[in-house]
């Protein structure tokens, strides 16, 4: 994935609510739906016109990680 795509995805995820399901657009550049459950987020994504989103579960809180 090109660095600019990674940057857009990270920016989108930083704005996502904690402990929720997030549907990203196919190119992973923006959030198309958010919900408390996988099923609800898929439904909202389809209603938003994104039938094949990238789905992620956000953590309860973001913590720094060094690898």
Backbone torsions as a table, in degrees:
resi	resn	phi	psi	omega
1	UNK	NA	130.2	179.3
2	UNK	-61.5	149.7	-177.9
3	UNK	-55.3	-36.8	-179.3
4	UNK	-67.3	-31.9	176.9
5	UNK	-68.8	-41.0	177.9
6	UNK	-62.4	-42.2	179.6
7	UNK	-62.3	-43.6	178.8
8	UNK	-63.4	-40.8	180.0
9	UNK	-64.4	-44.3	179.6
10	UNK	-63.0	-41.4	177.5
11	UNK	-60.9	-42.7	179.3
12	UNK	-63.9	-45.1	-177.6
13	UNK	-67.1	-33.2	178.2
14	UNK	-62.8	-27.3	-179.7
15	UNK	-88.7	-5.4	-178.1
16	UNK	-76.4	144.7	178.1
17	UNK	-66.7	146.0	177.6
18	UNK	-67.0	153.0	176.2
19	UNK	54.1	48.8	178.5
20	UNK	-140.3	164.8	173.2
21	UNK	-91.5	137.9	-177.0
22	UNK	-126.7	132.3	174.6
23	UNK	-107.4	120.4	177.3
24	UNK	-98.2	152.5	175.1
25	UNK	-60.1	163.3	-176.5
26	UNK	-55.0	-36.5	178.8
27	UNK	-86.2	3.1	175.8
28	UNK	62.9	25.7	-176.9
29	UNK	-96.4	-15.3	-179.1
30	UNK	-151.6	157.5	176.9
31	UNK	-84.7	128.3	178.4
32	UNK	-105.2	-19.2	178.8
33	UNK	-161.8	151.3	176.4
34	UNK	-139.3	142.0	178.2
35	UNK	-161.4	167.4	-179.6
36	UNK	-78.0	-18.7	-179.6
37	UNK	-131.2	157.6	178.0
38	UNK	-57.8	-49.9	-176.3
39	UNK	-60.2	-44.5	-179.0
40	UNK	-65.3	-38.1	-179.4
41	UNK	-68.9	-39.4	176.3
42	UNK	-61.9	-45.4	179.6
43	UNK	-59.9	-47.3	179.3
44	UNK	-62.5	-37.4	179.5
45	UNK	-64.2	-44.4	178.3
46	UNK	-63.1	-40.9	178.4
47	UNK	-64.5	-28.0	179.3
48	UNK	-84.2	-0.2	177.5
49	UNK	90.4	14.8	177.9
50	UNK	-115.8	90.9	-174.6
51	UNK	-75.4	-17.4	-177.2
52	UNK	-132.6	66.2	-175.7
53	UNK	-78.3	167.2	169.1
54	UNK	-93.7	119.0	-175.8
55	UNK	-105.1	134.0	180.0
56	UNK	-136.6	151.3	173.6
57	UNK	-106.3	123.4	179.1
58	UNK	-81.7	150.6	179.9
59	UNK	-73.4	165.8	177.5
60	UNK	-64.4	-31.8	173.7
61	UNK	-153.8	146.5	178.6
62	UNK	-82.9	134.5	177.3
63	UNK	-128.3	147.9	178.0
64	UNK	-65.8	149.0	-179.8
65	UNK	-140.4	128.2	176.0
66	UNK	-113.9	130.0	-178.9
67	UNK	-113.3	NA	NA
